[in-house]
Amino acid sequence: MYYYKKYPILFSLCTILAVIVLNRIPLSSFIESYGTTKCIATTMETIIFNCLTLAVLVYIIVSIKIPFHFSGKFKTKDSIFYLPIIIYLVIFSGGFSNIINYNFETRNQIHFYLFSLNTLVSAFLEEILFRGLIFGLLLNAYLNKINGIVKSVVLSGVLFGSIHLLNIWTMPDTSIQGVLNQIYAASCLGIMYATVYLKTRSILTLSIIHFLSNFLALLGTHEFSSTTEAINVSQSTFLTALIEEVVRLIIYGIPILISILLLNYTSEKDIRAFSNNTTK
């Protein structure tokens, strides 16, 4: 038995680690030597490595012949399965306020285009890595076991969320509590994404939704000028803090409820169709 079938979680972790290491190779200094700014060089570095990583991941998926569906056969009725994701992201991402308040006229167009391209490539990378490769590996390994589908969905989501643990080192201004919230929220989203992928069999559509979500949410961070805001700091009681955390857990956990609902509408026919090893 191939080791990726026998140890799918270990193989997934090694793949994630390899992707992280690859993206730490310094290339921005070389790009800067051609007269670009550090910001542009860093963004171009990320885009280049993400594209290379995408190519390697697709090669691995095709080589080991795990279930993978890029575009599938889109049916109008499938749009209802994307609706919960879109509604959730529109309401809770806060992204539309970012795009409404974003001043396109005063922003550097090159920075904006590179930011958009980087966000697009990153979304495709995350979907192909976590839904295409890792979820496919897990489903291939656990499909014939008790609760194998649920196990595959949950594990792929948790692995997706766990990658945000790196924010402790890459985002020094973020608190441990903030990182834990990110891990929980991303895990819930990852579970929902995996469920929708299982039902609709379309990495392409998921990647576009993922891109739009990240683009709208991160647009507010795409600033190259400093602003000063007055912040009112107030003392919060333990009860208030507890209520805030409970509300946050409920809101971030909504994708879990959506996943349960979608799994109830996933038939054996859907699973058999997904498990077809022909790359689509």
C-alpha positions in Angstrom: 0.0 0.0 0.0 1.3 3.5 -0.9 2.3 5.5 2.1 0.0 8.4 1.2 -2.9 5.9 1.4 -1.7 4.4 4.7 -0.8 7.6 6.4 -2.9 10.4 4.7 -2.7 12.7 7.7 1.1 12.5 7.9 1.4 12.9 4.1 -0.9 16.0 4.4 1.2 17.5 7.2 4.4 16.9 5.2 2.9 18.5 2.2 1.8 21.6 4.1 5.2 21.9 5.7 6.9 21.6 2.2 4.6 24.4 0.9 5.5 26.6 3.9 9.3 26.0 3.4 9.1 26.6 -0.3 7.4 30.0 0.3 10.2 31.0 2.8 12.9 30.9 0.0 14.1 34.5 -0.3 13.5 35.8 -3.8 12.3 39.3 -3.1 15.9 40.7 -2.8 16.6 39.4 -6.3 13.5 41.1 -7.7 14.3 44.3 -5.8 17.7 44.4 -7.6 15.7 45.2 -10.8 14.5 48.5 -9.3 11.2 47.5 -7.8 10.0 48.6 -4.4 10.2 46.1 -1.5 6.4 45.9 -1.3 6.1 45.0 -5.0 9.1 42.5 -4.8 7.5 40.7 -1.8 4.2 40.4 -3.5 5.7 39.1 -6.7 7.8 36.6 -4.7 4.6 35.2 -3.2 2.8 35.1 -6.6 5.7 33.2 -8.2 6.1 30.6 -5.5 2.4 30.1 -5.2 2.2 29.5 -9.0 5.0 27.0 -8.8 3.4 25.3 -5.8 0.1 25.0 -7.6 1.8 23.3 -10.6 3.5 20.8 -8.2 0.2 20.1 -6.4 -1.7 19.4 -9.6 1.1 17.1 -10.7 0.9 15.2 -7.4 -2.9 14.9 -7.6 -2.8 13.6 -11.1 0.1 11.2 -10.3 -1.4 9.5 -7.3 -4.9 9.5 -8.9 -7.0 10.7 -6.0 -10.6 12.0 -6.5 -10.3 15.5 -7.9 -12.8 17.6 -9.7 -11.8 21.0 -11.0 -14.9 22.4 -12.7 -17.3 19.4 -12.7 -20.6 19.7 -14.6 -22.3 22.8 -13.2 -26.0 22.5 -12.8 -28.3 25.4 -12.0 -29.6 23.5 -8.9 -26.1 23.4 -7.5 -26.1 27.1 -7.0 -28.3 26.6 -3.9 -25.3 24.9 -2.2 -23.1 27.9 -2.7 -25.8 30.2 -1.4 -25.1 29.5 2.3 -21.4 30.3 1.9 -22.1 33.6 0.0 -24.7 34.7 2.6 -22.4 33.9 5.5 -19.4 35.7 3.9 -21.4 38.7 2.9 -22.9 39.2 6.4 -19.9 38.4 8.5 -16.7 39.2 6.5 -17.3 43.0 6.6 -15.8 43.1 3.2 -18.3 45.2 1.4 -17.7 48.1 3.8 -14.1 47.8 2.8 -14.8 48.1 -0.9 -17.3 50.9 -0.4 -14.8 53.0 1.7 -11.8 52.1 -0.5 -10.5 55.1 -2.5 -9.4 53.6 -5.8 -8.4 57.0 -7.3 -5.6 57.6 -4.7 -4.2 54.1 -4.7 -1.2 52.9 -6.7 -2.7 50.8 -9.6 0.3 48.4 -9.8 0.0 47.7 -6.1 -3.7 47.1 -6.5 -3.3 44.7 -9.4 -0.6 42.8 -7.7 -2.7 42.6 -4.6 -5.6 41.2 -6.6 -3.5 38.7 -8.5 -1.8 37.5 -5.2 -5.2 37.1 -3.5 -6.5 35.1 -6.5 -3.5 32.8 -6.8 -3.5 32.3 -3.0 -7.2 31.3 -3.0 -6.6 28.7 -5.8 -3.6 27.4 -3.9 -5.5 26.9 -0.7 -8.4 25.2 -2.4 -6.3 22.9 -4.4 -4.1 22.0 -1.5 -6.7 21.6 1.2 -9.8 20.5 -0.8 -8.2 19.1 -3.9 -5.3 17.2 -2.4 -5.8 16.8 1.3 -9.6 16.2 1.3 -9.2 13.8 -1.7 -6.5 11.9 0.2 -8.6 11.6 3.4 -11.7 10.6 1.5 -9.8 8.0 -0.5 -8.4 6.5 2.8 -11.5 6.7 5.0 -14.4 6.3 2.5 -15.2 2.7 3.4 -14.8 3.2 7.1 -17.5 4.1 9.6 -18.2 7.9 9.5 -15.4 8.1 6.9 -17.0 11.0 5.0 -17.5 13.1 8.2 -14.0 12.2 9.4 -12.5 13.4 6.0 -14.5 16.6 6.0 -13.6 17.5 9.6 -9.9 16.6 9.4 -9.4 18.6 6.2 -11.1 21.6 7.9 -9.0 21.3 11.0 -5.8 21.1 9.0 -6.9 24.2 7.1 -7.6 26.0 10.3 -4.4 24.8 12.0 -2.2 26.4 9.4 -3.2 29.8 10.9 -1.2 28.9 13.9 1.7 30.3 12.0 0.2 33.8 12.5 1.7 33.8 16.0 5.1 34.2 14.3 4.2 36.0 11.0 1.8 38.5 12.6 3.5 39.6 15.9 0.8 42.2 16.6 -1.8 39.5 16.8 -2.6 38.1 20.3 -2.7 34.4 21.1 -6.5 34.7 21.6 -6.8 36.3 18.2 -4.8 33.5 16.6 -7.0 30.9 18.3 -10.1 32.6 17.0 -8.6 32.6 13.5 -7.9 28.9 13.8 -11.4 28.1 15.0 -13.0 30.3 12.3 -10.9 28.9 9.5 -11.5 25.3 10.7 -15.2 25.9 10.5 -15.0 27.5 7.1 -12.7 24.7 5.9 -15.3 22.1 7.0 -18.0 24.0 5.1 -15.8 24.4 2.0 -15.1 20.6 2.0 -18.8 19.8 2.3 -19.7 22.1 -0.6 -16.9 20.6 -2.7 -18.1 17.1 -1.9 -21.6 18.0 -3.0 -20.9 20.2 -6.1 -17.5 18.8 -7.3 -16.1 22.1 -8.4 -12.8 23.4 -7.1 -13.1 26.3 -9.6 -16.3 27.8 -8.2 -15.0 27.4 -4.6 -11.7 29.1 -5.5 -13.6 32.0 -7.0 -15.8 32.4 -3.9 -12.7 32.0 -1.7 -10.9 34.7 -3.7 -13.8 37.2 -3.5 -14.1 36.5 0.3 -10.4 37.2 0.9 -10.3 40.1 -1.6 -13.2 41.9 0.1 -11.9 41.1 3.6 -8.3 42.1 3.0 -9.0 45.1 0.9 -9.0 47.2 4.0 -5.4 46.2 4.8 -4.3 47.2 1.3 -3.3 50.7 2.5 -0.1 52.5 1.7 -0.8 55.6 3.7 -0.9 55.9 7.5 -4.1 57.1 9.2 -4.7 58.0 12.8 -7.9 57.0 14.6 -9.1 57.9 18.0 -9.9 54.7 20.0 -12.0 54.7 23.1 -10.8 52.1 25.5 -13.3 50.9 28.1 -13.1 48.4 30.9 -15.0 45.2 30.1 -16.3 43.0 32.9 -15.7 39.3 32.9 -19.4 38.7 32.1 -19.2 41.0 29.1 -16.0 39.3 27.8 -17.6 35.9 28.3 -20.7 36.9 26.4 -18.5 38.3 23.6 -16.6 35.0 23.3 -19.8 32.9 23.3 -21.3 35.1 20.5 -18.0 34.9 18.6 -18.0 31.1 18.9 -21.6 30.9 17.7 -21.0 33.2 14.7 -17.8 31.5 13.7 -19.5 28.1 14.1 -22.4 28.8 11.7 -20.4 27.1 8.9 -20.6 23.8 10.9 -24.4 24.0 10.9 -24.3 24.7 7.2 -22.1 21.6 6.7 -24.4 19.4 8.7 -27.3 20.6 6.6 -25.4 20.0 3.3 -24.2 16.5 4.4 -27.9 15.5 5.1 -28.5 16.4 1.4 -25.5 14.4 0.2 -26.6 11.1 -1.2 -24.6 7.9 -2.0 -24.9 8.8 -5.6 -23.0 12.1 -4.9 -20.3 10.3 -3.0 -19.9 7.7 -5.8 -19.7 10.4 -8.4 -17.1 12.3 -6.3 -15.0 9.1 -5.7 -14.5 8.6 -9.4 -10.7 8.8 -9.8 -11.0 10.5 -13.2 -9.6 14.0 -12.9 -12.2 16.5 -14.1 
